[in-house]
Amino acid sequence: MAAPTRDLVKFAAATLGARGAVERILAWPGFAAEAIDTLIDAIRPLLTEPVQRAELDTLLSASVSVTARYLQARLAQIDGRREDAAAAYDILRDALAEPEPFALLHHARVLADLGRTAEAIRTLRLALAAHPPYGFVVKAERLIARLFRSPDWVPVRRLRLALLGSSSTALLPGPLMAAALRAGIALDLYEGGYGAWRQEILDPGSGLHAFAPETVLILVNHRDLAASPRGVAAQGESLCRELRDAWTALQDRHACHVIQCGFDLPQDGAWGALEDQLADGRRRLTIQANLRLSADLPSGVSFLDPARVARLSGAPLASDEEWMRFRQYPATPSLPAFADLVMAQCRAVLGLAPKVLALDLDNTLWGGVIGEDGLAGLKLGAPDPQGEAYLALQDFALDLKARGVILAICSKNNLEDAQAPFLGHDAMRLRLADFAAFRANWDDKATNLAALADELNLGLDAIVFLDDNPLERAWVRSRLPQVTVVEGGDDPWRMLQALRRGCYFEVVTLTAEDVNRHASYAATAATRQLQEGAGSVEEFLAGLGMVAEHGPVDETTLTRVTQLINKTNQFNLTTRRYTEAEVRQMAASPEWWCRWFRLSDRFGDHGLIGLVFARKDAVWRIDTFLMSCRVLGRRMEDFMAAALLTAAKAEGAGRVTGRYHPTAKNGLVADLLPRLGFAPEGEDSCWDLVTKPIAACPFIAEDASNRGRD
């Protein structure tokens, strides 16, 4: 039976009084925080009457339902007993199978009032991960703004985002700030004038240019095409050319990333299906305009398809009433999904998208428990509808793997049982070779996920965890808050929809390294086995047969180089971040030495795995020195340093200097420069090219194609 509606609660409060309404709500099997809040608002005047309040407290104390726990927490909050309220909300959160956004919002407010900012942010992010409706965002707006201002909040990244559009953007900041908080991004927003995107871009004195955006969102809609039922193709072509010119103008001035929204499809018009069928039909021309906008995108530009917003939100993308009243687009019910997609692209540009999907097995990749039901008892494939849904989820995981997401298993199981379906069930889509790591044992899942991160040389924030069991999800959330836990219920349809709706693995580019990432991690695992069998480190390194290649950053490597700059956290000397446009400018400048590095060995090609950027002068200064953690422990950093020093000496430099900039994640390279042979010099480290010889790395050969290269 469904939870009580707000209207039903109002009626109960009006006709039954406080005690009667609460009794009726407690007897209802469902739980809905919004409806209970309506009840509290209706009976609040009675809460100050001692007799009625005493009866109510007695009634709630006698109940063990989650509704009673929530009412107790809310009443403690109203009374100003914040510690009691926080404790009651903790009990409620642990009792619920799935996060309840409105209850978590109240919990977050109490924690913020108590000065427990980090807990308040974690709680609110959990609420936002459940993808609540626009009404939630409105109620949470003040708290989100307060948390953004808190000195106790340490965001993962900061971002200046400009909103430009042909419609009103007044309601967008709230959902965008909520999505940014969920992503751990401190967002600084600029709103252009209504319908003034052209003026903002073309006027050098506009507020947009003073703001100096790092990312610009351009929001258009089908009305901008001004198409009648039988449109004119030239109108769409002209507007698309104008938008493409705008991208160039923005990037020339600010080296920013541009997110271009496509045109929504017009609602059914008087011409009906003819608008789709005729070559010059309005809806058909709108589709063609979107294809024209999204084709052959230049670097630093990504496309946001409005049809995805409608699919993810399940709500109307546009509303005639909202447009005619407020010039509002997208419609308010779809704003949270729109903001999530925008922020997913921002995360991708900033290098914050997760890298690993860690999967449970029983009742997650198949129906049933392999250790009890055996192969024959599993639900997998037709004719069972659930079995088909489990295969659809496996197909989704395989599609992620093909695009560069690393797959891993984290299951409480005997290893032999856990591997049996992959080896012996004909319906399985996934096979053992599809996983870069496979942990099936009886350790708790937080411990196993931490071990997975260590095995893959990745941070915990790189992992998305999918599990059907709410207790396992809650345990991982409580122990490893850095891990993204998918709240997808316990059936395969909802889990698959949660993966889609979460936009966890959004990317805006695809590189060869992405496609080959799984092979690279498989090679890393083989390398680890070789290392375990080697008699010494030197024997291990010599046996790898490593060959390195390096070259100047150009258009062919620009996308991967920018991706590596924004994704690498651990082996990163300075953790400076740059956009594609900024990297292009640096690489083209004679004042910079910008070099990429590739590594291959007997197990395979690891791709482009390292970067060194240095500003050139009489003294060269290291700006960026980073390397993928996939190739740690191979002395590749020695080879990179030797290449830098050799180039600096060849161009007449006397010294090369660098400085370590500590972050929460790059302690791995705190002693990198001294370890490479640089001498301390105040806060810097220095290599004197006049007096100190440059040592080659004995374990890595240079690819012959590098000889004579710039």
N, C-alpha and C positions, 0 to 999 in steps of 0.2 A: 504494500500500500504506500502511496506517495506521502511525502511530508505535507503538513498543513500549509495552505496558502496564506498570504498576508490578509486577504479579504476575509477568509474564514476565521482567522485569529481576531480580527477587529470585531467580527460579529459575536464571537464567543465572549470576548471581554465585555462587550456592551450588554449582553443578555444574561451572562452567568456570574458576573462579578469577578474579582481578582482570584479568589480561591477556586471557584468553579472553572474559570478559564484555564488556570494552571493545571488543575486536575485533568481537564480534557486534553491539554497539550501533552502532559506526561503519559497519558494513555495512548497517544498516537505513536505508531511504530517508527515513523520517519523522523529525520532531524533536519531542520532548516534554520540556520542562525538568523537569516533575514526575517522570517516569520516570527521567531521568538523575540527579536528586537521590537517588532511591531507590538507584540503583547506587552513588553516592558513599557513602551511609550504610553500604551493605553491605560495601564494600571499604576503608572508612576505616582500620581497624586495620592494613591492609597498606601504607598509604601511608607509614608511618614506616620501612619496611624499604628500605634504600638500593638494593638490586639491583632489587626489584620497581618501585620508584618511577622508577628510571632507565629501565627498559624501558617503563614507561607514558609517560614524558615523550617518549621517542624515537618511540613509536607515535603519539602525538598530534601531534608536530611534522611527521610525514610525511603527515598527513591535511589536506585543505583543506575538510572538511565543516564545517557549522555546529555539528554535535554535538561535533566536536573543539575548535572555538573555545570552545564553552560549557564543556566539561570543563576546558580550560586556564584559563578565567576562574575557575571554581569552585575549582580547586586553588590558584591564586594567592591567592584569598580565604581559603581554609582555612589557607594558609601564613602569612597576615598580610602578604602583599605587595600592599598595597591599590592603589598606583599601577599596578602591572602588571595587577591585576584590572580596574581601571577602564578601562584602555586596551583590554584584551581584550573587555570588555563593549561598549565603543564599536564595535569591529570587528564583533562579533556582531550588535548592533542594526542596523547598516547592511547586514549580509548577509541579514537576514531580510526576507521580502516583507511580513510583517505582524507587529505587535507580539506578543511572547510574554510574557504577564503574569508568570509565575513567574521567568523570566530577568530581566525588568525589575525585579522586586522585589529580587533579589540585587544587581543593579546599583545600585539606589537605596540599599540598605544600605551598600554600599562608599562611594558618594558622600557619604552622611551621615557616615560614619566619618572621611572625609577633610575634613570641614567644608565641603563644597561643597553647602550646603543648598538653594540655588535649583535647582541641577541635579538634586538628589535629588528635590525636589518635582515638577519637570517630568517626570522619569522615572517616578515613581510615578503621576502623573496620566495618563501615556500608558498605563501598565498598566491602570489603572482604566477608561480609555476603551474597552478591549477587553471590558469587562463580564465579568470573571472570576467563577468560582463562589464560593460562601460560604466554602469552604475557604481560598481565597486571602485573603479578608478576615481570617480568623482568624490566618493567618500574618503578615499585614501590620499587625495591630492595634498592636503595640508601636512599630513604626517610625512609623506615622501619629501616635500620641500624642506621640512624640518630636519630630516635625516641627511639630506644632501648638504645642509649647512653645518652639520655636526663636525667638530674637529676630530671626533673619535672614528669617523668613517675613513677607511683607507681604500679608495677605489683601485681597481685593477689598472684602468687607464682613464685618461681624460679626453674629451672630444668636443670640438666646436662644430656644431651642426646648424646649417642655415636652411630655413624652410621658405621656398619660393613657390608660388602657384597662381593659377587663374581663378581659384575659389578661395573661400575663407579658410584660413588655417588656425582660427582662434581656439578650436577644441582639440587640436593635435598635441600641443605641449604636454597636457596631462598624461595621455597614454604613452607618449614617447618617454617622458621622465620615468614612468612606471616600468616600461620595458628596459630602460637604461639601468635602473636600480637592480632589476632582476639580473642583468648582464654584468653588474659590477662596474659600470661606466659612469663617471661623473660627467654629466652632460651640460654644456653651455649652449643655449639655443638662441638663434636669431630668427625673427619672423619678418619676412618682407611684407610690403604693403599689399593690400588686397588687389589681386589681378595685376600686380606691377612687376612680374618677374623680368620682363624685358628691360624696364627702366633700371631695376636694381643691378642688372648685369652690365648694361651699357653705360650707366652714369658712373664715372670714376670717383665721384664724391658721395656715392650712396652709402647708406648704413651697412650694406652687405660688405663692401670693400673695406670699410673701417673695421668691421668685425673679423676679417681675415679668416674665413671658414676653412676647416680641414675637410669637411664633407658638405655637399650641397644636395638637397632633395628638391627636385623640380616636379611639381604635382600638376598634371593637366587632366582634362576629362573630355568626353566626346563632344561636348558643346563647343569646344575650341575649334573643332573641324567645321562647324557651321554648315553641316551637310543636311540637305533636304532628303526625302525618301529616295530620290534619284540624285545622288551627289555628283560632285565634280572632282575627279581624281587629283587634279592639279592643286586643289586647296590643301589636301593632306600632304602632298609632296612638298609644297612650299613650307608648311609649318614644320615638317620633319627636318628640312634643310635648316630652317631658322633655329631649331632646337640644337642641332648638331653644331652649328656655328656658336651657339651659346656655350656648349661644353668647351669648345676650344678657347673661347674668351676667358672662361672661368679658370681653366687650367693654366693658361698663359700667365694669368695674374697671380694665382694663389697656389698653384701646384696641389690642388685639392682633388678629392674623389667626388664624382657626380653620380647620384642615384636618380635615374630617369624613370618616372612612372609612366606606364603606358596609358592608352585611352580605354576607358570602360566602354562596353558595348551599350548602345542606346536601348532603352526598353522597347518592347514591341510597339511598333507604330501602326498607322492606319493602313500601310501597304502590306503588313503581315509578312508572310514568308518571302515575298518579292524582295524585301530589303536584304535578304540573305542570298537569293538566287540570281538577281540581276547583276551584271558585271559592274554597274554603277550604283548598286543598291547601298543604302546608308550603312548597314551593319557590315556588309562585305568590305566597303571602303575603310571602315574603322579597323577591321582586322588587318587589311593591307598596310594601313598606317603603322600599326604596331609591329608588323613584320619589318617594315622599312626602318623603324626606330631601333629595333633590337638586332638587326643584321650587322655583322662586321663591326662590333663595338670597338672603339679605340681603347687603348689601355687607360685605366683610371676612370672608366665609366661602366656602370652596371645597370641592368634593366629590371624593373619591378613590374611584373604582370598583374594588373588588377584582378584578373580572373582567379589568381591564386588566393587573393584576399577573401573573395567570396567563398571559395572552396574551403578554406581553413576556418573561417568564422561561422559558416552556415547561416549567415545573415545577409540581408540585402546590401549590396554594395552602394547603391544610390537610392535616394528618397526624393520624389518630386516635391513633397511638402517641405522637407528640410532645405532643398535647393531654393524653392520659391520664397520661403520665409527668411532664410539666413545665408543663402549661397553656400550651404554646407555640403562638402563632398570630401571624403567618403561619408556615408550615412553613419550616424553615431553608433549603431550596434556593431558595425564592422571596424570601428576605430582601433580597438585593442589588437585585433589580428593584423591590421595594417601597420600599427606601430611595432609589433613583434617582427614582422617581415623587414621593416626598415632597419630595426636594430640588429637583426640577424645579418643583414648585409654589412652594417657598420662593424659588427664583431669580426666578420670575415676579412674586411679591409684592414682592421687593426691586428689581425693574426690571433684572435681570441677564440675562434671556433674550436670545439673539442676535436681530438684526434682518434679516440678509441671508443668503440661500442662494446661494453662488457655485458655479456648475456648469461642469464640463468638458463637452466635446461628444462627440468620437469615443469610442465604446465606453462612454459614460456616459449620454447622452440618446438615442443610437441605436447599433446594432451596426454596426461597420465604420468605415472612415476615409474621410471625404467627399472629401478631396483625391485619393485613389487609387481608391476604389470608385464614386464618382459617386452621384447620387440613386438610380439603379436598383439599385445594389449594397448599399444600406443595409438592415439588418434593422430593420423597423418594422411592428408589428402582425401580425395573423393572416395566414397559418396558422403562422408561425414562433413557437414558444414563447418564444424569447428576444425576438423582436420585440414580442410582447404584453407581456412584462415591462418593456421599455423604455417602452412607452406607459403602463403602470401607474406607473412612476416619474415620468413627465411629469405624469400626473394628480395625483400626490401633490404635486408642485411647484405645480401650479395651485391646488390646495386651500390650500396654504400662502399663496399670493399673495392668494387671496380673503379670507384671515383677517388680512392685513396684513403678511406677511413679504415683504421686497423680494427679487426675483430678479435675478441678474446672471450674466453669462457670463465665464469666464476660460479661454481656450483657446489652445493653440499651433496656429495655423492662418492661412491667408490669409483676410482678411476676407470677400472675395467667396465663397470656398468655404464658410466658416463660416455665412454667412447663407443660402446656397442652400436647405437643407432647410426652413427656416422660411418661405421664400417659395414653394417649388415642390414640396414633398412632401405629397401629399394626406393621408397618415396622421398627420402631425405634429399633436399636441394644442397644443403651445406655439407661439407666434408672436412675431415680433420685438417687438411692442407689449407683450408680457408682461414685458419686461426693462427695469429702470431704468438698467442700464449694460451695455455689450457690448464686451468687450475680447478681440479675436482678432488676435494678431500672433505674432511669434517671440521676444518677450522672455520671460525666465523667469517662472514663475507667481507667485513671491513678489513680484517687481517689479510685476506686473500687479495682484495683490491689494492691494498698498499703494496703487497708483494708483486702484483702485476705491474704497477707503476714503476717499481724498482727494476723489474726484469726488462721492461721496455725503455728504461731510461727517460721516463716522462713524468711530469708533475701530475698530482692527483686531479688538478683542475682540467686535465686533458681527457678525463674519463666520463662517459655517460653510461649509467648503469640501468639495465632493464630487468625487472624481476616481478613475477606475478604476486609474490607474497608481501602483504603490507607490513608485516612484522620485520621482514628482512630489509625492506625499503627504509622503514623508520630507524632500524639499527644503523644502517650505513649513513643515513642523514645525520644521526646524532654523533657518530664517531668520526666521520670524514665529511665535514661540511663543504670541502672543496669539490667533492664529486657531485656531478649533476645526476640526481635520481629522477627517473621518469615516473610520473604518477599516472599509470595507465590502467588501473584496475587489475582484474584477474582473469579477463578473457582475451583471446587473441585479437578480436576486432578492436577493442578499446586500446590495447597496447600498441597496435599498428597505427591507429589514429593519433595516439599520444606522441608517437615518434614523428609522424608527419606534422602535427600541430606545433610541436616544440621547436621546429626549425633549428635543431641543435647543430647540424653539420652543414649549414649554408656556406656556399663558396661563390665567389664572383669570377674566378678564373680556374682553369684546369691546366696543369703543367705535366710534363713527362714524369717528373719526380712524383707527382700525385698518383698517376696511373701505376707506377712501379713501386710504390711505397711498400706494399705487402711483401714483394720479392726482396726488397732491401732488408726488412725486418726478419724474414726467413734466413737471409744470409747472415744477419747478426747472430741469430740463434746458432747457426752452424759454426760461426766464428767462436762463440762462447764454448762450444764443445771442444774445438781445437785447442783453445786456451787452457782448458782443464786438463788436457792430455800432454801439454808441453812441459818440458823440464825447466824452462826459465822464461822470463819475459822476452829476452832477446831471441830465444829460439822460436817462441810464438810469433813475434813480429816478423822475423825473417821468413817464416813459413807461410805468411799470408800472401806474399807475392804482390805487394801493393804498388800501384802506379797512379800518379796524380797528374792532373791537367789543370791549367789555370789560364785565364784570359780576361780581357777588359769587358766590363759590363756594356752590353749593347741591346738593341731592340729584341734580339732573339732570347736573351737571358733576363730581360728587365722584369718580367712578371714573377719568375721564380726568385730572383734576387730580392724583390720587394716582399714577397711572401716570407722568405727566410728572415729578413730584417724584423718583420712584425710578429713572427711566431716564436723565434728563438729566445728563451728566457734564461736557461741555466749556463750554458757556455757562451756568455755574451759579456764582453769586457765593459761596455758602456751602456748597453740597452737603449741606445738611441733609436727612435722609430722614424721612418720616412715613408711618404707616399710614392707611388710610381713616378709621378711628375717630378717630385723632388729628386729621386734617384736619377732620373733622366738628365736633369740639369747638372747634377754633380758629375755624372759620368762624362758629359760632354764638355765639362770645364777643364782647361789646361792646368787649373790650380789643384786638381784632385787626381789621386791614383785610386781607382775603384776596380777591384779585382775579385773575380769569383774563382772557386776551387772545386774540382771534382775528384772523386776517389773511386777506384775499382780494385778488386783483389781476386783471389782465386775462387771466391764464392759468388761474385757478381759485381755489377756496377751500382754503386750507391748514389750516383747522380751528383747534382750540384749541392755540396754539403757545407761550404765555408765561404766567408766573405772577409775581405780586409779593405777598408776605406781609409785613406790618409790624405791630409791636406799638405800640399807640397810647398816648400820654401827652402831656405838655407837649412832649416831644421824641419824635417817632416814630422807631423803630429798625427798619431793614430786616432781616428774618429770612431771606427767600427772594427771590431775583431770578434768574429763569432763563428760557431761551428755547430752543426747538428749533433745531437747527443747520440745518434745512431753510430757514429764512428769514434766515440770516446775510447781512450786507451790505446790508440794506434800511432801516436806521436805526429798526427797530421798537423797539429798546431806548430810543431817545429818546422815542418816543411813550409807552412804559410808564412811564418816569421822570416825564414831564410829568403823567400821570394820577395817579401817587402823590403828587407834590408839590402838585397842585391839590386833591386830597382832604384832605391834611394841613392845608393852609392854610384850607380851608373849615371844618374842625373846630377851628380855633383853635390849632393847633400852631405853635410858634415855629421849630423846626428839624426836619430829617430827617437821621438819621445812618445809616451803614452801614459794614461792614468786609468786606474780601476775606479769605476763608479758603482758602489755597492747598491744592490736592491734586495728585496726579500727572497729572490730566487737564484741570484748568480754568485753565491758564495763559493761555488766550484772553481771560479777563476780569480779568487781574491789574490792568489800568489802567482798568477800566470806570468806576468812580466818578469819578476825575479827568476822564476823557474826557467824561462827562456833565455836568461842571461843578461837581461836589462839591469843596469845599476840604479839604485835609489838616488833620487835627486829631489829633495823636498817631498811634495805630494806626488811627484811624477816619477817615472822610471825612464832611464835613458840608455841608448846604445850609441857609443862613440864609433862612428864608421872609420875614423882616421886611425885609431889605435887598436881597435878590437876586430879580429878576423871573424868572418861569417862561417859558421859551421853548417854543413849540409846534413840533412836527416839521412842516416845510413840505411833505413828500412824502407824508404819510399823512393821509387824511381820516378823521374820526370818523363812524361809522355813526350816522344820525339816531336810531336806537332807543336809543342810550345816553343821550340827553338826558332828564334827570329821573330816571334810574335811580339806586338807592342807590350 
